[in-house]
Amino acid sequence: AHAAQCELFWDFASLPQKGLNGEDKTEEEKAMFGRGLKVMGNFYASITGTSVIQQRSIDLPPGATTGFGPGEYNPTPYEGEGGRGWC
């Protein structure tokens, strides 16, 4: 496929997540998350074909900070007790 024919939906990066210590989302974040859940299945069930890539970890760039604000990296593990992964 040509680049002009490809699209990318990165669900984890696109939808609000829980806080570092398991804090719940704000009401606005819950509403945004709910709207995303209602339509994200469309990306995973295409009649023209779908590829799913799991990114289970990320190497932080030098000087990167962890947290939940803009430009920060979520430190919650993908797998295990309290993990954020679904698969």
C-alpha positions as CSV (number, residue, x, y, z in Angstrom):
1,A,0.0,0.0,0.0
2,H,1.1,3.5,-0.7
3,A,1.6,5.9,2.2
4,A,-1.3,7.9,1.0
5,Q,-3.5,4.8,1.5
6,C,-2.4,4.0,5.0
7,E,-3.8,5.3,8.3
8,L,-2.6,4.9,11.9
9,F,-4.8,4.8,15.0
10,W,-2.7,4.4,18.2
11,D,-5.4,3.7,20.7
12,F,-3.4,4.0,23.9
13,A,-1.8,7.3,22.9
14,S,-5.1,8.6,21.6
15,L,-7.3,7.9,24.6
16,P,-7.0,9.1,28.2
17,Q,-5.6,6.5,30.6
18,K,-5.5,6.0,34.4
19,G,-3.1,8.0,36.5
20,L,0.3,6.8,37.8
21,N,-1.2,5.6,41.1
22,G,-4.4,4.3,39.5
23,E,-6.3,7.6,39.8
24,D,-9.4,7.6,37.8
25,K,-10.0,9.8,34.7
26,T,-11.8,13.1,35.0
27,E,-15.4,13.3,33.9
28,E,-14.2,14.9,30.6
29,E,-11.6,12.2,30.1
30,K,-14.2,9.5,30.8
31,A,-16.5,11.0,28.2
32,M,-13.7,11.2,25.6
33,F,-12.6,7.6,26.4
34,G,-16.2,6.4,26.0
35,R,-16.5,8.1,22.6
36,G,-13.3,6.5,21.5
37,L,-14.3,3.0,22.6
38,K,-17.5,3.3,20.7
39,V,-15.7,3.7,17.3
40,M,-12.3,2.1,17.8
41,G,-13.6,-1.3,16.7
42,N,-14.1,0.2,13.2
43,F,-10.3,0.4,12.9
44,Y,-9.8,-3.2,13.8
45,A,-12.5,-4.7,11.6
46,S,-11.8,-3.3,8.1
47,I,-13.0,-5.3,5.0
48,T,-9.9,-4.0,3.2
49,G,-7.5,-5.4,5.8
50,T,-6.1,-4.4,9.2
51,S,-2.7,-4.9,10.8
52,V,-2.4,-4.6,14.6
53,I,1.0,-3.8,16.2
54,Q,1.4,-4.2,19.9
55,Q,4.0,-1.9,21.5
56,R,4.6,-3.3,24.9
57,S,7.5,-1.1,26.0
58,I,9.3,2.0,24.9
59,D,12.9,3.2,25.5
60,L,12.8,6.7,26.9
61,P,14.9,9.3,25.1
62,P,17.6,10.9,27.2
63,G,16.2,13.5,29.5
64,A,12.6,12.2,29.1
65,T,10.3,12.5,32.1
66,T,7.5,10.1,33.2
67,G,4.1,11.2,34.3
68,F,0.7,11.9,32.7
69,G,1.1,15.5,31.5
70,P,1.8,16.7,28.0
71,G,5.2,15.4,26.8
72,E,5.6,12.9,29.6
73,Y,5.8,9.1,29.2
74,N,3.3,6.9,31.1
75,P,5.3,4.6,33.4
76,T,2.6,2.1,34.0
77,P,3.7,-1.4,32.9
78,Y,1.9,-2.9,29.9
79,E,1.5,-6.4,31.5
80,G,1.1,-7.9,35.0
81,E,-0.9,-6.8,38.0
82,G,-2.3,-3.3,37.4
83,G,-0.9,-3.3,33.9
84,R,-2.6,-1.2,31.2
85,G,-2.6,-3.7,28.4
86,W,-5.7,-5.5,27.1
87,C,-4.1,-8.3,25.1
